[in-house]
Amino acid sequence: MYAYHKDKKLKDRCAAELKGLSTRCKSMKIGAIVTSDGFVVSTHGDLQDDGNRLGSMTSSMQALAEAVHDELDLGENKHLAFAADKGNIVMQKIGKYPLVMTATFDDRETLGHAIFSMSATVDAVCGQLKKTRAKI
């Protein structure tokens, strides 16, 4: 499998896309792009452990969401969202690649705007991936 988390150019491009997402969504606090097995590709925001714990939790939640979708025959999982008193957490697959983006937003952001903005970022990351040697 292609080592997305070791590709320096991809890591830098993903970091730039996460920064762009934080510019479009001022309430974004933390963002990360991780592999489906939990390795951190890029992060944005104040993470205490370089995103390793968040990467692990993101990949686990994505796997669980996909299992639920499969079990209920709902088709492909697009995103997973958690709503809390102080904001939202959204996780979204990155195309057909074994990558997931996760971001936290404070309570100023609507869930719809967060998902819409993340989708634009996912599209941009997919465009970057098509330019690399990354394999699906």
N, C-alpha and C positions, 0 to 999 in steps of 0.2 A: 504494500500500500504506500502511496505517496506520503512523504513526511511533511504535511502542510505546516506544522508547527516549527519546522527547521528551515523553511524557505524565507530568508531574510527579506527579499523584495516583497513577497506576499505579506509578511508580517507588517512591513512598513506601509504598504498600501491599505491593508485592513485597519491599521491604526489611524490612518488619514480618513478613512470612511467613517470610523467610529467618532472621530473628532467632528466630522461634518454633521453626523447625526446629532451630536450634542449642540451644535450651532443651530440646527433647525428646531430642536426641542430643548429649549433652555432649562426645562425641569429634569433633563436626564442627569442622573447622578453617576451611574456606573454602566459601562458597557464592556462586553467581551465577545470575542469570537473564539470558539473552541472546536476541537475535533469531536467526532461522535464518541470517541473513547476517552474524552476528558482532557486532552492536552491543550494548553492555551496557545492560541495563535497570536492574538493581540488583545489589549485591554485599553480602556479609557476610564479615568476617574481614580479615586482613592481606594485602592485595594490593599489590604494589609499583607497578603501573602503572594503578591504578583498574580492573583487570580486563580491559583491552583485549586483552592477549595470550591470557588464558584464554578470553575471548569468541570470539576468532578460532579457537582450537584446538577449542573446544566445537562451534562450528558446523561446522567441517570434519569432526570425528569423527562428528557426528550425520548429516551428509550421506553419509559413507562407510558408516555402519551401515545407513542406509536403502537405499543401493545394494546392499549385500550381501543384505539381506532381500528386495529386489526380485529380484535375480539368482537367489536360491535359492527364490523363491516361498514365503517364510515368513509372509507377511502383514505387518501393520503392526508397526514397531519400537516397543517400549514403553520400554525402557531399555537402557543400555550400561554395563557395569561393568568396571573394571580392578582387579585385586587386586595388591598389592605387599607387600613385607616390612613396611613401616611403616603400612599401612592400605589403604583402598579409595577409588576415585573412581567416582562414579555420575553418569550423565547420563540425564535423562528428559525426553521431550517433554511439553509442556504442552497437553494436549488436542489440539484441531484447530487451535490457534493456531500461528503461525510463531515459536514460542518454545521454548527448551530451558533446563532447570535443571541445573546441575552442582554437585556438592558433594564435598568431600574429608573423609574420616573417618580418624582414627588407628586403630591396631590394637586398640583397646578395643571397637570397634563391630562387630557381626556384619553381614555383607552383607545378610542378610534384614531385620534391623531398620532398616538404612539405607534400603533400597528401600521398605519399608512406610511409614516416616516421610516419605520424600520423596513418596510417592503421596498422602498426606494433605495435604501442602503444595501439591502440584500441583492437587488438587481445590479447595483454598481459593483459589489463584490463579485458577483457571478461574471460580470463583464471582465473584471481583472483576472479572474481564474481562467477564463477562456484564452487569455493572452499568455498564460504560463504553460509549463509542461504538466500541470496538475492533471491527474487522471480522475475520472469519476469512478 
